[in-house]
Amino acid sequence: MLMANSISASAATTGKWDFGAIRGSVNGAIQDIVQNQECRITYDFNGGSIWDFSAGFKAQTEHSCTAKGTHIVEDLNPTRFMYKLKGWECDGVVYEVGDDIVLTGDVTLTAVWVRK
């Protein structure tokens, strides 16, 4: 947000404007907009499922109203016969429930299962 106080106070008396302050305010506003963009987290249950009372069994779920930044991997409690959930894989990294993940865009977290 461009604020009047971001312009040099001397501009009113000298007629000289501090355009660096204006650029800084505009760049800050653009950065805030980019950082607060929404992204989609898709949990792929990879052979497992969850029970959703409104939709029945689901093989994946999406959370699309998530701001970029650090988020906690959710405990969705998926099940798969004869398997135990080890964690959620994204780009070769396996995250456990409760781990922090940094979102910079849309991601898919795929369930990693180990045989019981």
C-alpha positions, 0 to 999 in steps of 0.5 A: 500500500502506498502511503503518503508518509513514504514520500520524503517530507522535504518534498513539500518544502523543496519540491524534490521527490524521493522516488526511492521511497515510492519504489520501495513502497510499491515493491513491498506491496507487490511482494506482499501480494506475491507472498499471499497468493493461494496455492493448492495442497493435494494429498494423494493417498496412494492406494489408501483412502479416507472416509469423508462424511459428505462424499464417502471414501476418497482417494485424494483430497485438496486444500486450495485456500492455503497461502504460500509460506510454512504449513504443517503437514496435516493428520488426515488419517488415511488407511490402507489394508495391511499397511501403515502410513510412514509419511507424505512424500514431495519432491523426494522428501518424506514428511511426517504428520506435524512436520513443517513444509514450505509452500511456494506453489501447488504441491502434491503430497503422496502417502508413503506406506510400509507393510505391517 
